[in-house]
Amino acid sequence: MEVETDLAPGGQDGLERLWQGLPVDGIRIAEPSHGVERIEARFYGNAFSPHRHDTYGLGLTLHGVQTFRYRGVERFSNAGNVIVLHPDELHDGAAGTPDGLIYRIIYLPPDLISAVDGHRTALPFVPDPVLADDGLRQALEDLLSDLDEQPSDTMMDDVVMRLAAGLFRQAGAPRKMLSPSARTAVLRARDLLDDRYTELVSSEALEAETGLDRYELARQFRRLMGTSPHRYLVMRRLERAKRSMMEGQGLAEAAADAGFADQAHFTRHFRKTFGMTPGHWLALRTASTRER
């Protein structure tokens, strides 16, 4: 089903009509760009069980009421609001009314936010996950208005800069500086994990690479990357497995190629990270593809 969409201010009518009258859950995934995943989702009832990403989840509620539990509190977002989920924060998701829910969201690697100021400061934490922030909304609209179009390098650079500014503004706290040695150590650890994510990377290997003991590295890594080295490595494996599934590989083959011990190991990590099994994720993606 082809639908004209318009995310400009005051122009959400087209999106609010998207999939109306079709009580079928589904997710639409744009081609990943610059490490950023862009998704459009439609749900009736519960969408996700509790889970956590290692990215920022920055979204726009387009139709219905988006409800989720975050940091121990039930949250509600109406159409037009911005959603900000911090890396590694547990949350679930559901449609708050029988009319269903439509939203678009990006999963933004913390590394891109850190890079805006040269990895000199800890990540901004936004205490309120539901916002009415024109700056953040307009930046997200630039990336989410057309999921079929790949953003250019210059467009992505501009949007990331504006998102970083909005996150620091909404954090409402002074920026916490990292020492040059801590910054260098974390970036070396990140690069090692990126290169060897299908392997078992030991704490000893990370200590040798960075010059920090494992506990100090874990503390500094979380400040700059939003998660632990272990979780970061697991997420790289999950990203690889998702790409393999999208290319038509079976679950067992995708799990093995990404470095998981077996399919059950892969499924456990997938559910904890995305709030559903790999099979359910594939079914939702297929449902949206068939309706387009």
Secondary structure, 3 states (H helix, E strand, C coil): CCCCCCCCCCCCHHHHHCCCCCCCCEEEECCCECCEEEEEEEECCEEEEEECCCCEEEEEEEECEEEEEECCEEEEEECCCEEEECCCCCEEEEECCCCCEEEEEEEECHHHHHHCCCCCECCCCCCCCEECCHHHHHHHHHHHCCCCCCCCHHHHHHHHHHHHHHHHHHHCCCCCECCHHHHHHHHHHHHHHHHCCCCCCCHHHHHHHHCCCHHHHHHHHHHHHCCCHHHHHHHHHHHHHHHHHHCCCCHHHHHHHCCCCCHHHHHHHHHHHHCCCHHHHHHHHHHHHHHC
